[in-house]
Amino acid sequence: MNFLLWTAVSFFIIGFSVLALLKRKRNHRMEPTIWFILGTTAWGVTSIMLFAWWFTTI
């Protein structure tokens, strides 16, 4: 297993943990909800790109 796989897996696990923690502590106002959605989307797209990049290198 190479460094790119470890980077992708750790980014996914750490990001998922942070998002779960933020969701638990999130207020129900509009502005934090929008930032939560944007952050979740950015994290998901980046995770997909890292795993796709890893698959192209093997």
Backbone hydrogen bonds in HBPLUS format (Angstrom, degrees):
<---DONOR---> <-ACCEPTOR-->    atom                        ^
c    i                          cat <-CA-CA->   ^        H-A-AA   ^      H-
h    n   atom  resd res      DA  || num        DHA   H-A  angle D-A-AA Bond
n    s   type  num  typ     dist DA aas  dist angle  dist       angle   num
A0006-TRP N   A0002-ASN O   3.28 MM   4  6.65 163.4  2.31 150.4 154.7     1
A0007-THR N   A0003-PHE O   2.91 MM   4  6.12 152.1  1.99 147.9 156.0     2
A0008-ALA N   A0004-LEU O   2.97 MM   4  6.17 160.6  2.01 147.0 151.7     3
A0009-VAL N   A0005-LEU O   2.90 MM   4  6.10 169.5  1.91 157.8 160.5     4
A0010-SER N   A0006-TRP O   2.93 MM   4  5.91 162.4  1.96 143.8 149.5     5
A0011-PHE N   A0007-THR O   2.92 MM   4  5.95 156.6  1.97 144.9 151.9     6
A0012-PHE N   A0008-ALA O   3.00 MM   4  6.16 156.1  2.06 144.7 151.1     7
A0013-ILE N   A0009-VAL O   2.95 MM   4  6.17 167.8  1.97 154.0 156.8     8
A0014-ILE N   A0010-SER O   2.90 MM   4  5.86 168.4  1.91 150.5 154.4     9
A0015-GLY N   A0011-PHE O   2.94 MM   4  5.74 155.9  2.00 137.4 145.4    10
A0016-PHE N   A0012-PHE O   2.89 MM   4  5.94 156.4  1.95 143.7 150.5    11
A0017-SER N   A0013-ILE O   3.00 MM   4  6.16 157.2  2.05 146.0 152.1    12
A0018-VAL N   A0014-ILE O   2.95 MM   4  6.19 160.4  1.99 151.7 157.0    13
A0019-LEU N   A0015-GLY O   2.91 MM   4  6.09 162.3  1.94 149.9 155.0    14
A0020-ALA N   A0016-PHE O   2.95 MM   4  6.09 153.7  2.02 144.5 151.7    15
A0021-LEU N   A0017-SER O   3.00 MM   4  6.21 155.9  2.06 146.2 152.7    16
A0022-LEU N   A0018-VAL O   2.86 MM   4  6.10 160.2  1.90 151.6 157.4    17
A0023-LYS N   A0019-LEU O   2.89 MM   4  6.01 152.4  1.97 143.9 151.4    18
A0024-ARG N   A0020-ALA O   3.15 MM   4  6.33 149.7  2.25 140.0 147.4    19
A0025-LYS N   A0021-LEU O   3.16 MM   4  6.44 146.7  2.28 144.0 152.6    20
A0026-ARG N   A0022-LEU O   2.92 MM   4  5.72 109.7  2.43 141.5 157.0    21
A0034-ILE N   A0030-MET O   3.07 MM   4  6.37 154.5  2.14 156.5 162.9    22
A0035-TRP N   A0031-GLU O   3.16 MM   4  6.45 166.5  2.18 156.0 158.9    23
A0036-PHE N   A0032-PRO O   2.88 MM   4  6.01 147.5  1.99 141.7 151.0    24
A0037-ILE N   A0033-THR O   3.01 MM   4  6.24 158.3  2.05 148.2 153.1    25
A0038-LEU N   A0034-ILE O   2.95 MM   4  6.21 163.9  1.97 153.0 157.5    26
A0039-GLY N   A0035-TRP O   2.88 MM   4  5.95 158.7  1.93 143.9 150.2    27
A0040-THR N   A0036-PHE O   2.91 MM   4  6.03 157.9  1.96 146.5 152.7    28
A0041-THR N   A0037-ILE O   2.96 MM   4  6.11 157.4  2.01 147.0 153.2    29
A0042-ALA N   A0038-LEU O   2.97 MM   4  6.18 162.5  2.01 148.2 152.9    30
A0043-TRP N   A0039-GLY O   2.93 MM   4  6.07 157.7  1.98 146.2 152.6    31
A0044-GLY N   A0040-THR O   2.93 MM   4  6.09 158.1  1.98 146.1 152.1    32
A0045-VAL N   A0041-THR O   2.94 MM   4  6.14 166.2  1.96 154.9 158.1    33
A0046-THR N   A0042-ALA O   3.01 MM   4  6.08 162.4  2.04 145.6 150.9    34
A0047-SER N   A0043-TRP O   2.93 MM   4  6.08 155.3  1.99 145.8 152.8    35
A0048-ILE N   A0044-GLY O   2.99 MM   4  6.19 162.5  2.02 150.1 154.4    36
A0049-MET N   A0045-VAL O   2.94 MM   4  6.16 160.1  1.98 149.1 154.8    37
A0050-LEU N   A0046-THR O   2.93 MM   4  6.14 156.1  1.99 148.5 154.6    38
A0051-PHE N   A0047-SER O   3.04 MM   4  6.29 164.3  2.07 153.0 156.5    39
A0052-ALA N   A0048-ILE O   2.88 MM   4  6.04 157.4  1.93 149.9 156.9    40
A0053-TRP N   A0049-MET O   2.88 MM   4  5.98 155.4  1.94 144.4 151.3    41
A0054-TRP N   A0050-LEU O   2.94 MM   4  6.16 151.2  2.02 142.1 150.2    42
A0055-PHE N   A0051-PHE O   2.95 MM   4  6.20 156.6  2.01 146.7 152.4    43
A0056-THR N   A0052-ALA O   3.04 MM   4  6.31 144.0  2.18 143.3 152.7    44
A0057-THR N   A0053-TRP O   3.23 MM   4  6.44 129.8  2.49 137.9 150.1    45
A0057-THR N   A0054-TRP O   3.11 MM   3  5.23 138.2  2.29  98.9 110.8    46
